[in-house]
């Protein structure tokens, strides 16, 4: 068997006799309190879109994202973008150029 494309720790698990007798672990949803506590909603762009600033994995991100309702909870969707602080500053520094382009096309 070729080990190409596999990580070494996967090879070790694959050869372990115990791994063949147990089903893979199921994913468990994270509690809301830990993820949501570091989010600061800056503004709602529309009904389902918002801009927030979050601390995730020790880094600060500016998140522009669509949200959806599921079982009475508002959850983040896949459609969106998370900008690092450097990327946000680059975008912000080009705001005048974006405004000019908008005016030229209007």
Secondary structure, 3 states (H helix, E strand, C coil): CCCCCCCHHHHHHHHCHHHHHCCCCCCCCCCHHHHHCCCEEEEECCCCEEEEEEEECCEEEEEEEEEEEECCEEEEEEEEEEEEHHHHHHHHHCHHHHHHHHHHHC
